Amino acid sequence: VNMAVIRQNSTDFILLGLITHPAFPGLVFAVVFSIFVVAVTLNLVMIMLIRVDSHLHTPMYFLLSQLSIMDTVYICITVPKMLHDLLSKEKTISFLGCALQIFLYLTLIGGEFFLLGLMAYDRYVAVCNPLRYPKIMSPRVCVLMVLGSWVGGSLDGFLLTPITMTFPYCGSREINHFFCEVPAVLKLSCTDTSLYETLMYACCVLMLLIPISFISVSYTRILITVHHMSSAVGQCKDFATCSSHIMVVSIFYGAAFYTNVLPHSYHTPEKDKVVSAFYTILTPMLNPLIYSLRNRDVAAALRKVLGRFASSQRLQVGDVPGKF
């Protein structure tokens, strides 16, 4: 690492934000803050339900709780800084802050790629090999799957962050984005970054192709198995569980495909910011909503917890002695 380059780069960047000069910053703040609060609340409720309800102590829900953990950390990397910038005149982010944002963002998005692929495999085993499911998806295997997702994601972060941050940034310090996303940061470099961008493109395509091929094969096998089922109830149940996962996968990979795979000619800073906002702000809110609204087990667990809470509140009110 060239120390002269790091010294040259060690000044702050300026984030121009989701909307460069919003006419109503207060309104943008209110909308983004509301989505942030709902997303964090839904994901924390999901994690809590999966922990407290013994019916949800299964591999599928263990993986789902990890998705909620990733989504919670993921939205906290970008949105609080974005909200702060909407209210303040100083929209700066330090060089180290920018590097940390890039590292965490790459780690979590990579981890989520792998986790969604492994969740498809889990559904494949549950539907196509139900008798062997407890043995194949043992607690040890589940933990290894989750660790593999985190490690796989962090490799992306460890590989791309140092290279991105060692390019000399000697021109404008204004990043036309609401967080330090690699393509937006590279636009400020005063050297040619085309070779690195090509390598990064290849790396991202590979990271997309591995889980997508996993998902495609798993769901093809699932559809064939479900089609041959004699029980209509079984068919409906499996379709309901799998359709939730397919919806989440389609949203997440669709946005990732636009960002990482489509050629430069399709990109504009405005389009890039909208797509990034979609999967950094909206997706963490949509994931728990899709899974909870389309899942009877989660709805039942929530009713049970709310029922317990309501009865404990009634007991407390009943225990308060009367004034007369």
N, C-alpha and C positions, 0 to 999 in steps of 0.2 A: 504493500500500500504506500503510495507516494505521499509523504508528510506535507510537502509543499501544496499538493492538491487539496488535502484535507484542511490546511490552514486557510487556503484561498476560499474553500467552500463553507468555512465555519461561521458565516454570517446567516442571518435569518432569511427565510423565504416569506412571501406574502401570498396568502390564499385568496383568490378573487371571489370564491363562493359559488354556490349552486346557481344563483342569479346574480350577475355581476353588479348591477345597480338596481336592487328591487325597489319598486315604487312604494310597496307596503311591507317593510321588513318585519313589522310586528305581526302581520298576518302569516307570513312565511314561517316566522318563529313559532307561532301558535300551532300551525298545522304540523310542522316537523316535531315539535315538543310533544304534541298529543300522540303522534304515531310512535315516538320513542318510548313514552310512558306505557302505552298499550302493549308494545312489543316486549319490553322488559318484564312487565307484569304477567303477560300470557306465558312467556317462557319460564319464569320463576314458578308460576302456578303449576305448569306442566312438570317441572323437575320435582316439586314438592309432592304432587299427586303420585308420581311414579315411585317416589321414596316411601310414602306412607301407606299406600294400598298394596296389600300382598298379592292381589289378583294381577297387578301390573308388574310383578317381579318375574318378567319373562325376557328372553333375549331381545325381542322386538322393541319392548319399551325401554330396556336398558340402552339400546342404540338410539332410540328416540330421545331419551334424556340427555345423551351426549350431544345430539343435534341441537337441543335447546340450550345447552351450556355454550356450544360454539356460537350460536346465534346471539346469545346475550353478550358475550365478550366482543363479538364481531361488530354489533351496533354501537357498543360503547367506545370503540376505537375511533370512530369518525364523527358521530352525531354530537356528543357534548362539545367538542371543539367547534363544530359548525354552528351550534346554537350560540356559543360564546362569541364567535365572529359576527353573527347577525346583530348582536347588541353592542359590540364595541367598535371603535374606530380603528384600533390596532388589530389587524387581521394576520399578524405574523405567526410563523411557526419556526422554531429553532432548527438548525441543521440536524441535530441529534433527534429532536422530536419528529422530524420528517422521516428520518431513517427508521425510527421505532414504529411509526405508523405503517410504513411500507412493509417492514418485517412481519408485524402482527397481522396485517391485512392479507399478505401472501400466505402466511402460515394457516390462517383460519379458512381462507377460501380454498386452499389446497386440501386441508383436512376435511372440509365439507364435501369436496369432490369425491374423495375416497370413501368417506362415511356413507354417502348416498349410494355408492356402488355396492358397498358391503350390506347395506340395508336391503337392497334388491336380492342379493344372494340369500339373506336370511328368509325373505318371503318365498324364494324358490325352494329352499329346503323344507319350509313349513308346509307348502302346498304339494310339492312333488315327492317328498320323503317324510311324511308326518311321523311314521313309526321310529325313524332314526333321528328325528329332529333333536330330542333332548341330548343324545350322544354327540351329534355333529356340532350343535350350537351349545356346547358346555360353557359354564361360567368362565373357565380359563380361556376358551376360544374367543368369547365375547370381549374379554379384557384385552387380549392380543389384537383383536380387530380394531378396537378403539385406540390402543397405543400405536398401532400401525398407521392409522389415519392421522394422528397428531404428528408422528415422526415424518410421514410422507409429506404433510403440509409444511412442516418446519424446514425440510430439505430445500423446498422452493424458496422459503424466506432466507435461509442461510446462503443459498447460492446467488440469488438475484439482488438482495439488498446491498451487500458490500460493493458489487460491480456498479450498480446504479449510482451509489453515493461517491464513487471515486472519479467519476467524470468531472472535468472542470466546468463549473457554472460561473461564467464570468460576465454574462450579459444581464438581461432583466432577471429580477428575483421574483417576478409575479407568476404564480402557478394558476393557470386558468381552470381551476377546479375547486371543490370544497374540501378535498383532502389530498394527501400526497400519493396520487396514483402514478405508477411508474411511467406510462407513456406521456402524461402531462408534465412530469418532472423532466424527462429526457428532452422535451422541446426547448428547455432553457440552456442546454449544454452548448458550449461553443466549439465542440469537436464533433466529428462525424460518428454518430451512434448506430448507423444502419446495420453493421455486422452484428452488433450486440442485439439489436431489435429483431434481426432474423433468427438468431439463436434463441432468444426469449420466446419468439413466436413458435419455434419448433418445440421448445420445452413445454409451453402451454398446451399446444395441440396434443402432445404425448400425454400430458396430465389429464386432458379431457377424454382422449381416446380409450385409455385403460378402463376407467369406470364406466364410460358409455358402452363399451363392448360387453362388460360384465352385466350391465343393466339390460341391454338388448337380448343377450342370450338367456338371462334369467327369466325375463318376461315372455319371451317366445315359448320357453318350456312351460311356464305357468299357464299361459293361454291354452296351450295344447292339452295340458292336464285338466284344467277347469272345463274345457269343451267336452272332454270325455267323462265328466262326472255324471253320475245318475241322479244325485240329490240336487234339486233346484235351490234348496236352502243353503247348502254348502257352496254352490256356485255363487250365489248372491253375497255370502259372507266374504269369500275370498276376493271377489271382484271389488267389494267395498274397501277392504284393507289395501289392496294393491292399487286401486285407482287414486287413493290419497297420496301414495308414494309417487305415482306417475305424475300427478299434478305438481308436486313439489319439485321433482326432477326436471319437468318441462320448463317451469318458471326459472329455476336456477341455472340450468345448462343453456337455456335459450339466451339469457342475458350474458352468460360467460362466453358463448359462441360468438355473439356480436362483438364483445370487447376484444377477445383474443384471436379469433380466426378470420373474421372478415377483413379484406384488404383495406389499406389506408384511404383509398378513394371513397369508401362508404362512411368514413368518420368525419365528424366536425366536432369542435369542442362542446357545442351545445348538446348534440346527440349523445356524446360520450358521458356528459354530466347527468343527463336524464336516465340513461341506462345504468350508470353507477348508482344513482340515487335509488333506482328501482331495486337493485339487489343488495345495497348496503343498508337501506332504510325500510323498504316495504317487505322484502322477502323474510327478514327475521320476525315480522309481525304475521305474515301470511302462513308461514310453516306451522306454528302451533294451532292457528285457527283452522287450517285445512285438516290437520290430524285430529283435533278435538271435536270439531263439528261433525266429522264423518266417522266418528268412532264411538261405538256404544260403551265400550269398556271405560274409556276416559270420561265420558258423560256420567256414567254410573258412579265412578270414583269421586267425581266432583260433587254429585248430589249427596253422596254418603258423607263427605267432609263437611259440606254446608249444613246437612242435617244434624251432624254431631255438634257443630258450632252453634246452631240455632237452639238445640236442646240444652247445651251448657249455659247459653245466655238466659234461657227461661228458668233454669235451676237457680242461677245467680239472682235473678229478679225475685224468685220465690223465697230465697234465703234472706232477703233484706227485710228486717222487722218493720212493722207498720208504726206510724207515728202515734196512733191512738190506741 
